[in-house]
Amino acid sequence: MLINDHFQNYKTYGIPKAQLVIADIPYNIGKNAYGSNPNWYVDGDNANGESALAGKEFFDTDKDFRISEFLHFCSKMLVKEPKETGKAPCMIVFCEFEQQFELITKAKEYGLNNYINLVFRKNFSAQVLKTNMRIVGNCEYGLLFYRDKLPKFNNDGRMIFNCMDWVKDSHTPKVHPTQKPVPLLRRLIEIFTDPGDVVIDPCAGSGTTLLAAKQCGRKAYGFEIKKNFYKEAQEKVLKNVQAIII
């Protein structure tokens, strides 16, 4: 179920609590969003001059995002920690590198006392305009939070590293500038949930988390406040998924 609303209004929709909350929160990078991306220039070539994206933000709502409100929502929407081991819920947050420290500190205020840092390694970089100037970034970062008991963990007897490959997604239509690949989301969902479990994405964007969850046989719920992203997610990403659109 994809909802065109702010996650703070969750009580209106009677959504069940989640085994996994997974979200890509706003990075608050402001007008430098396209700073080292070829989209800053017309046709990606600096010889053509700056494009309409030069000096622009990804989202005009970034500066309004409140991490404390987000963590409060997540702590309320995770299922209660069970007595049994191997059943506890968790949340995964994709975030900017420096955001990790604020998230780790504030998460403890909402009972999310433990974390594992995650690194997602790409074999490419969006910072192509700086390749001859300095070392460029090819990683994205995230945090896995849980309360006290280790979360449900489906590893099929294999060791899982906290540094994972970022598999390119060439099949899902691109409708969001920070869209996450469905194969990566599917892998994370398979590790930390079982079929039939509930997955919630408070900042659904392109809807790829919902698509990945549905493909894995999980129940998926998400919020997207921006009407244009909601509409494109509905029309391009979730059109072949039996999801309820509100």
C-alpha positions as CSV (number, residue, x, y, z in Angstrom):
1,M,0.0,0.0,0.0
2,L,1.5,3.3,-1.1
3,I,0.0,6.4,0.6
4,N,0.3,10.0,-0.7
5,D,0.8,11.5,2.8
6,H,3.4,12.2,5.5
7,F,4.3,9.3,7.7
8,Q,3.4,11.3,10.7
9,N,-0.3,10.8,9.8
10,Y,0.1,7.0,10.0
11,K,-2.7,6.6,12.6
12,T,-5.2,7.6,10.0
13,Y,-4.5,4.4,7.9
14,G,-4.5,1.6,10.5
15,I,-1.2,0.2,9.3
16,P,0.0,-3.0,11.1
17,K,3.4,-2.8,12.8
18,A,6.5,-3.9,11.0
19,Q,9.2,-6.5,11.3
20,L,11.4,-4.2,9.2
21,V,11.3,-0.5,8.6
22,I,13.5,0.5,5.8
23,A,14.0,4.1,4.6
24,D,16.3,6.4,2.6
25,I,16.0,9.7,4.5
26,P,16.7,13.1,3.0
27,Y,20.4,13.9,3.0
28,N,20.0,17.7,3.5
29,I,22.8,18.5,1.0
30,G,20.9,21.5,-0.3
31,K,22.0,23.3,-3.4
32,N,25.1,21.1,-3.9
33,A,22.9,18.1,-4.8
34,Y,24.2,18.0,-8.3
35,G,27.6,19.4,-7.4
36,S,29.8,16.7,-9.0
37,N,27.2,15.1,-11.1
38,P,27.2,15.6,-14.9
39,N,23.5,16.7,-14.7
40,W,24.9,20.1,-13.5
41,Y,25.8,20.8,-17.1
42,V,23.7,20.7,-20.3
43,D,23.9,17.1,-21.8
44,G,26.4,16.3,-19.1
45,D,29.2,18.3,-20.7
46,N,30.7,21.3,-18.9
47,A,31.6,22.8,-22.3
48,N,27.8,23.3,-22.8
49,G,27.4,25.4,-19.8
50,E,25.2,24.9,-16.7
51,S,21.8,23.1,-16.9
52,A,18.6,24.0,-15.2
53,L,19.7,21.7,-12.3
54,A,22.8,23.7,-11.5
55,G,22.6,25.0,-7.9
56,K,19.4,23.2,-7.2
57,E,18.2,20.9,-4.4
58,F,17.0,17.4,-5.0
59,F,13.9,18.1,-2.9
60,D,12.5,21.3,-1.6
61,T,11.4,19.4,1.6
62,D,14.9,18.3,2.6
63,K,15.3,21.2,5.0
64,D,12.0,20.3,6.7
65,F,12.9,16.7,7.6
66,R,13.1,16.1,11.3
67,I,15.2,13.0,12.3
68,S,13.7,12.9,15.8
69,E,10.1,12.7,14.4
70,F,11.2,10.0,12.0
71,L,12.8,7.9,14.7
72,H,9.8,8.3,16.9
73,F,7.6,7.0,14.1
74,C,9.9,4.1,13.5
75,S,10.1,3.1,17.1
76,K,6.3,3.1,17.3
77,M,5.8,1.1,14.2
78,L,8.2,-1.7,14.8
79,V,6.6,-4.8,16.3
80,K,7.1,-5.4,20.0
81,E,10.4,-7.2,20.8
82,P,9.4,-10.9,21.4
83,K,10.6,-13.2,24.2
84,E,12.0,-15.7,21.7
85,T,15.4,-15.2,20.1
86,G,15.8,-14.7,16.4
87,K,12.5,-13.0,16.0
88,A,13.2,-9.3,16.9
89,P,12.5,-6.5,14.5
90,C,14.9,-3.9,13.1
91,M,15.2,-0.9,10.9
92,I,17.6,0.0,8.1
93,V,18.3,3.7,7.3
94,F,20.2,4.8,4.2
95,C,21.9,8.0,5.0
96,E,24.7,10.5,4.2
97,F,28.0,9.6,5.9
98,E,27.9,12.4,8.5
99,Q,24.3,11.8,9.3
100,Q,25.2,8.4,10.8
101,F,26.5,10.1,14.0
102,E,23.4,12.1,14.6
103,L,21.2,9.0,13.9
104,I,23.2,6.8,16.3
105,T,22.9,9.3,19.1
106,K,19.2,10.1,18.7
107,A,18.1,6.5,18.0
108,K,19.0,5.6,21.6
109,E,16.4,8.2,22.8
110,Y,13.8,6.0,21.2
111,G,14.9,2.6,22.4
112,L,17.0,1.7,19.4
113,N,20.1,1.0,21.5
114,N,22.2,-1.0,19.1
115,Y,23.4,-0.5,15.5
116,I,25.5,-2.1,12.8
117,N,27.0,0.3,10.2
118,L,26.4,-0.7,6.6
119,V,28.4,0.2,3.5
120,F,27.1,-0.3,-0.1
121,R,29.9,-0.5,-2.6
122,K,29.3,0.6,-6.2
123,N,31.5,-0.2,-9.2
124,F,30.8,3.4,-10.5
125,S,30.6,6.9,-9.2
126,A,28.2,9.8,-9.8
127,Q,31.1,12.2,-9.1
128,V,32.5,11.8,-12.6
129,L,33.3,15.5,-12.9
130,K,36.0,15.2,-10.2
131,T,37.7,12.1,-11.4
132,N,40.9,13.9,-12.2
133,M,40.8,16.2,-9.2
134,R,40.6,13.9,-6.1
135,I,39.5,10.5,-4.9
136,V,35.8,10.1,-5.7
137,G,33.1,8.4,-3.7
138,N,31.6,5.1,-4.9
139,C,29.9,4.1,-1.6
140,E,26.6,4.7,0.0
141,Y,26.0,4.3,3.7
142,G,23.4,3.0,6.1
143,L,22.7,1.9,9.6
144,L,20.8,-1.1,10.9
145,F,19.2,-0.3,14.3
146,Y,17.6,-2.7,16.8
147,R,16.5,-2.5,20.4
148,D,18.2,-5.1,22.6
149,K,17.9,-8.6,21.0
150,L,19.6,-9.3,17.7
151,P,17.1,-9.1,14.8
152,K,15.7,-11.9,12.8
153,F,18.5,-13.0,10.5
154,N,18.1,-15.3,7.5
155,N,21.7,-16.0,6.3
156,D,21.3,-19.6,5.1
157,G,24.3,-20.6,7.1
158,R,26.5,-18.1,5.3
159,M,28.5,-15.2,6.6
160,I,27.1,-11.8,5.6
161,F,29.4,-8.8,5.6
162,N,28.4,-5.3,6.5
163,C,29.9,-4.1,3.1
164,M,27.7,-5.2,0.3
165,D,27.8,-4.8,-3.4
166,W,25.4,-2.2,-4.9
167,V,23.9,-4.2,-7.8
168,K,22.7,-2.0,-10.7
169,D,19.0,-2.1,-11.4
170,S,18.5,-1.9,-15.2
171,H,14.9,-3.1,-15.2
172,T,13.0,-0.8,-12.8
173,P,12.1,2.6,-14.3
174,K,14.0,5.5,-12.7
175,V,11.6,8.0,-11.2
176,H,13.5,9.4,-8.3
177,P,17.0,10.9,-8.1
178,T,18.1,8.8,-5.0
179,Q,16.3,5.6,-6.1
180,K,17.6,2.4,-4.6
181,P,18.0,-0.7,-6.7
182,V,15.3,-3.4,-6.3
183,P,17.9,-6.3,-6.1
184,L,19.6,-4.7,-3.1
185,L,16.4,-3.9,-1.3
186,R,15.1,-7.5,-2.0
187,R,18.3,-8.9,-0.5
188,L,18.0,-6.8,2.7
189,I,14.3,-7.7,3.0
190,E,15.1,-11.4,2.6
191,I,17.7,-11.3,5.3
192,F,15.7,-9.6,8.0
193,T,12.1,-10.8,7.4
194,D,10.2,-13.9,6.5
195,P,7.4,-14.3,3.9
196,G,4.2,-12.7,5.3
197,D,6.1,-10.2,7.5
198,V,5.3,-6.5,7.3
199,V,7.8,-4.0,5.7
200,I,7.2,-0.2,6.1
201,D,9.0,2.6,4.1
202,P,8.2,6.0,5.7
203,C,10.0,7.9,2.8
204,A,8.9,5.7,-0.1
205,G,10.0,7.9,-3.0
206,S,10.0,5.7,-6.1
207,G,8.2,2.8,-4.4
208,T,11.0,0.4,-5.0
209,T,11.0,-0.9,-1.4
210,L,7.3,-1.8,-1.8
211,L,8.0,-3.5,-5.1
212,A,10.9,-5.5,-3.6
213,A,8.9,-6.5,-0.6
214,K,6.0,-7.6,-2.8
215,Q,8.4,-9.7,-4.9
216,C,9.6,-11.4,-1.7
217,G,6.1,-12.2,-0.5
218,R,6.0,-9.6,2.2
219,K,3.3,-7.1,3.1
220,A,4.4,-3.6,2.1
221,Y,3.3,-0.2,3.2
222,G,4.9,3.2,2.3
223,F,4.4,6.9,2.6
224,E,5.4,9.5,-0.1
225,I,4.4,13.1,0.5
226,K,5.5,14.5,-2.9
227,K,2.6,14.1,-5.4
228,N,4.9,13.9,-8.5
229,F,7.0,11.0,-7.0
230,Y,3.8,9.3,-5.7
231,K,2.2,9.5,-9.2
232,E,5.3,8.2,-11.0
233,A,5.8,5.4,-8.5
234,Q,2.2,4.4,-9.0
235,E,2.3,4.5,-12.8
236,K,5.8,3.2,-13.6
237,V,7.1,1.2,-10.6
238,L,4.1,-0.3,-9.0
239,K,1.8,-0.7,-12.0
240,N,2.4,-4.5,-12.2
241,V,2.2,-5.1,-8.5
242,Q,-1.0,-5.9,-6.7
243,A,-0.7,-3.1,-4.3
244,I,-3.4,-0.8,-2.9
245,I,-2.9,2.8,-3.9
246,I,-4.5,5.5,-1.8
